[in-house]
Amino acid sequence: MVRVSVIIPTWNGLRHLAQCLPALMAQEGVNFETVIVDNGSGDGTLEFLASSYPTVRVIRNERNLGFAAANNAAIRATKAEFVAPLNNDTQPHPRWLASLVAAADAHPEHGAFASRMCFWQQPDLINSTGIVVDRAGLAWDRLCGQPLAAGADRAEVFGASGGAALYRREMLDDIGLFDERFFAYLEDVDLAWRAQWAGWRALYVPEATVLHAYSGTSREGSAFKLRFLGRNKVWLLAKNYPRPALLRYLPAVLFYDLAGMPLTMAAGRTLAPLQGRVAALRKLSHVTTGRTRHSSPRRISPQEMIARLDPVPSPVAVLRRQRRLNDVTRAPPPTA
């Protein structure tokens, strides 16, 4: 019986799939199927899959519909008990999937399970051990840039990074799928936040290890990525931030956003972050309406939701996190 549908969205990612798929096919201890959603690649991906992995199920899109829509297409086309989104620029450990499923079986009250993602460039450093969201509206990868020993223990987390996660289908049936309006970036944070509103819990599983070529598909600091991050951050908060607390924490939200945006624009020599935020405001009503389709049941109070968010960080802590990430992403890219 197939228990897990592993879903890999890809767009011109042949170079990554050539390393990801052998590691995925070597998974031990769990029955799974692999579904690859190709977003209109023109780099020979489809030909490679047909010749080298003919048993892998492929969903073909004529154009790039984005990460969220690609995952949703595969989720709707499968019926397994669990869904495991996996970035094409990853290499999972042989027991990655079995470790996640074992944790899910042991914790039926949890709906999402986070992997220990390590930087491919520096495998001794953590990329993510789950998602953190704080009361200033900042979302980041838990323990990013810290040594492996920092992520040795299981822990409750706000959510799982969509780059290597396990979701219980029962949870997805309850809260809905990825919000396709996000296209790419922060759609996994939105899903995690909606799951929290609905009362679902998330667990970090350190035994589930994955190497990740961070920003392998879209270069870190690219105008493309910065534009979507700027837009989607506004939408994320508009959809999910508990309204009664927004007035109290709005100064912190605005401080970090207005302080960080000029630095990002200067570093990248681009107006993309500002353009993204302007685009978000122009379509804000488009995102905050249609609650039945794109939001979850709200089973906890706004006060409890605020308690689940991390405290407002100090500027020094934010700068330290960003510096650790910058240090890793400046390292030479991974090679075959």
KEPARO-852394 format. One record per residue (C-alpha): residue number from 1; y, x, z; residue in one letter. Coordinates in steps of 0.1 Angstrom, whole numbers. Each point is the difference from the previous one (the first is absolute). Example, Ala and Ser with C-alpha at 12.3 -4.5 7.8 and 13.67 -1.06 7.14 Angstrom:
   num       Y       X       Z   residu
     1     -45     123      78        A
     2      34      14      -7        S
# end
This chain:
   num       Y       X       Z   residu
     1       0       0       0        M
     2      34      13     -10        V
     3      21       1      32        R
     4      32      17     -14        V
     5      20      -1     -31        S
     6      18      33      -4        V
     7      31      -5     -22        I
     8      17      28     -18        I
     9      32      -9     -19        P
    10       9      26     -26        T
    11      28       7     -25        W
    12      -4      31     -21        N
    13     -20      15      28        G
    14     -29      16     -19        L
    15       6      34      17        R
    16      -4     -16      34        H
    17     -29     -23      -8        L
    18     -20      30     -12        A
    19       1      13      36        Q
    20       0     -33      19        C
    21     -30     -17     -16        L
    22     -26      27       7        P
    23       9      -1      37        A
    24       0     -38       0        L
    25     -34      -1     -17        M
    26     -14      23      27        A
    27       7     -25      28        Q
    28     -28      -4      25        E
    29     -13     -28      22        G
    30      16     -31     -15        V
    31      -5     -22     -31        N
    32      32      -3     -20        F
    33      13      -7     -34        E
    34      28      18     -18        T
    35      27     -19     -19        V
    36      27      20     -19        I
    37      31     -19     -11        V
    38      16      19     -29        D
    39      37      -8      -4        N
    40       3       7     -37        G
    41      -8      38       1        S
    42       5      20     -32        G
    43     -16      32      12        D
    44     -37      -7      -9        G
    45      -9     -16      33        T
    46     -19     -28     -15        L
    47     -20      23     -23        E
    48      -8      23      29        F
    49     -13     -29      21        L
    50     -21     -15     -28        A
    51     -17      34      -7        S
    52      -3      14      35        S
    53      -1     -31      23        Y
    54     -14     -28     -21        P
    55     -12     -20      31        T
    56      35      -1      15        V
    57      17     -33      -4        R
    58      33       3     -18        V
    59      28     -26      -1        I
    60      24       8     -28        R
    61      37      -9       0        N
    62      20       4     -32        E
    63      30      15      20        R
    64       8      14      34        N
    65       1     -30      23        L
    66       4      22      31        G
    67     -21       9      30        F
    68       2     -34      17        A
    69     -10     -21     -30        A
    70     -28      24     -10        A
    71     -16      -2      35        N
    72       4     -38       0        N
    73     -17      -4     -33        A
    74     -31      19      13        A
    75       0     -19      33        I
    76       0     -33     -18        R
    77     -28      12     -23        A
    78     -23      10      28        T
    79     -18     -17      29        K
    80     -11      28      23        A
    81       5      -3      38        E
    82      24      29       0        F
    83      26      14     -24        V
    84       9      37      -1        A
    85      30      10     -20        P
    86      -1      37      -9        L
    87      26      20     -17        N
    88     -12      18     -32        N
    89      15      33      14        D
    90     -24       2      29        T
    91     -33      16       8        Q
    92     -20     -19      27        P
    93     -24      17      24        H
    94     -37     -11      -6        P
    95       1     -21      32        R
    96      35     -14      -6        W
    97     -10     -35     -10        L
    98     -30      -3      24        A
    99      22      10      29        S
   100      25     -27      -8        L
   101     -27     -27      -3        V
   102     -16      11      32        A
   103      33      -4      18        A
   104       5     -34     -16        A
   105     -34     -11      12        D
   106       7      12      35        A
   107      35     -17       1        H
   108      -1     -34     -16        P
   109      34      -9      15        E
   110      16      26     -22        H
   111       9      -7     -36        G
   112      12      34     -13        A
   113     -14      35       5        F
   114      20      31      -7        A
   115     -14      33     -12        S
   116       9      36      10        R
   117      18      11     -31        M
   118       6      37      -3        C
   119      23      18     -24        F
   120     -19      14     -30        W
   121      25      28      -1        Q
   122      -6       9      37        Q
   123     -33     -16      12        P
   124       6      11      35        D
   125      30     -24       3        L
   126       0     -37       3        I
   127      16     -22     -26        N
   128      -6     -33      17        S
   129     -20     -16      28        T
   130      14     -34      -5        G
   131      34     -17      -4        I
   132      28       0      26        V
   133      30     -23      -1        V
   134      29       3      25        D
   135      28     -23      11        R
   136      24      18     -23        A
   137     -20     -12     -30        G
   138     -14      34      -8        L
   139     -36       1     -12        A
   140     -19      33      -1        W
   141     -35      15       0        D
   142     -13       5      36        R
   143      -4      37      10        L
   144      12      12     -35        C
   145       2      38      -1        G
   146     -18       6      32        Q
   147     -33      20       4        P
   148     -34     -17      -3        L
   149      -6       1      37        A
   150      29     -24       6        A
   151     -20     -27     -17        G
   152     -33       5      17        A
   153      -2     -33      18        D
   154      -2     -36     -11        R
   155      31     -20       7        A
   156      16     -34      -6        E
   157      26       3     -28        V
   158      24     -23     -16        F
   159     -18       1     -33        G
   160     -20      21     -25        A
   161      14      20     -28        S
   162     -10     -17     -33        G
   163      -9      34     -14        G
   164     -33       0      18        A
   165      -7     -32      21        A
   166     -26     -25       8        L
   167      11     -37       2        Y
   168     -22     -28      12        R
   169       0     -27     -27        R
   170       3     -27      27        E
   171      34      15       9        M
   172      11       0     -36        L
   173     -11     -36      -4        D
   174      21      -8      30        D
   175      32      19      -7        I
   176       0       3     -38        G
   177      -1      31     -22        L
   178      25      27      -8        F
   179      35     -13     -10        D
   180       1       8     -37        E
   181      38      -2      -1        R
   182       0      34      18        F
   183     -18      16     -30        F
   184      -6      32      18        A
   185       9      16      34        Y
   186       2     -17      34        L
   187     -23     -29     -12        E
   188     -26      13      25        D
   189      26      -1      28        V
   190       9     -36     -10        D
   191     -37      -9       2        L
   192      -4      17      34        A
   193      31     -18      13        W
   194     -12     -34     -12        R
   195     -34       7      16        A
   196      17       8      33        Q
   197      19     -33      -1        W
   198     -33     -18      -6        A
   199     -15      17      31        G
   200     -23      24     -18        W
   201      -5      35      14        R
   202      -4      34     -17        A
   203     -21      30      10        L
   204       3      37     -10        Y
   205     -35      16      -6        V
   206       2      38       1        P
   207     -35       4     -14        E
   208      11     -15     -33        A
   209      16      31     -16        T
   210      17       1     -34        V
   211      19      28     -17        L
   212      32     -13     -17        H
   213      21      17     -27        A
   214      32     -16      14        Y
   215      22     -16     -27        S
   216     -25      11     -26        G
   217       8     -30     -23        T
   218      37      -1       6        S
   219      17      32      10        R
   220      16       1      35        E
   221      37      -4      -3        G
   222      -1     -14     -35        S
   223      26     -26     -10        A
   224     -29     -24      -7        F
   225     -14       3      35        K
   226      34       0      17        L
   227      12     -31     -18        R
   228     -31     -20      10        F
   229       1      12      36        L
   230      37     -10       3        G
   231      -6     -34     -14        R
   232     -33      -7      18        N
   233      13      11      34        K
   234      27     -28      -1        V
   235     -26     -25     -11        W
   236     -24      12      27        L
   237      25      -6      28        L
   238      13     -33     -15        A
   239     -36     -14       0        K
   240     -13      13      32        N
   241      25      11      26        Y
   242       1     -25      30        P
   243      32     -19      -4        R
   244       9      -4      37        P
   245       0      38       5        A
   246      18       9     -33        L
   247      35      -3      15        L
   248      -9      23      28        R
   249     -16      27     -22        Y
   250      22      -4     -31        L
   251      23      28      10        P
   252     -30      24       1        A
   253     -14     -13     -32        V
   254      33       5     -18        L
   255       7      34      16        F
   256     -33      15     -12        Y
   257       3     -16     -34        D
   258      36       9      -7        L
   259      -4      35      15        A
   260     -32       8     -19        G
   261       9     -14     -34        M
   262      28      25      -9        P
   263     -22      29      10        L
   264     -28     -12     -22        T
   265      23      -5     -29        M
   266      15      34       4        A
   267     -34      17       3        A
   268     -13     -18     -31        G
   269      33       0     -19        R
   270      -6     -36      -8        T
   271      15     -34       8        L
   272     -35     -16       0        A
   273      -1      -8      38        P
   274      33     -19      -3        L
   275     -10     -17     -33        Q
   276     -32     -12      18        G
   277      18     -15      28        R
   278      25     -18     -23        V
   279     -29     -14     -20        A
   280     -16     -12      33        A
   281      31     -18      11        L
   282       4     -17     -34        R
   283     -35     -15       3        K
   284      -1      -4      37        L
   285      -4     -38      -1        S
   286     -28       4     -25        H
   287     -20      20      26        V
   288       9     -20      31        T
   289     -11     -34     -16        T
   290     -35     -10      -9        G
   291     -14       6      34        R
   292     -33     -17      -6        T
   293     -10      26     -26        R
   294      15      32      13        H
   295       0      -3      38        S
   296     -26      -5      27        S
   297      -6     -24      28        P
   298      22      10      30        R
   299     -22      -2      30        R
   300      19      23      23        I
   301      35      -4      13        S
   302      30      21     -12        P
   303       1      16      34        Q
   304     -36      12      -3        E
   305       7      13     -35        M
   306      28      21      12        I
   307     -23      14      27        A
   308     -24      11     -28        R
   309      27      19     -17        L
   310       7      36      11        D
   311      33       7      19        P
   312      31      11     -20        V
   313      -6      37      -6        P
   314      26      27       6        S
   315      17      16     -30        P
   316     -17      33       9        V
   317     -35     -16      -2        A
   318       8     -15     -34        V
   319      12      33     -13        L
   320     -30      18      14        R
   321     -24     -24     -17        R
   322      18       4     -34        Q
   323       0      37       3        R
   324     -38       1       6        R
   325      -5     -21     -31        L
   326      23      21     -21        N
   327     -18      32      11        D
   328     -33     -13     -12        V
   329      12     -15     -33        T
   330      17      33      -9        R
   331     -34      16       1        A
   332     -17       8     -33        P
   333     -17     -31     -15        P
   334     -38      -3       3        P
   335     -21      14     -28        T
   336     -33     -11     -14        A
# end
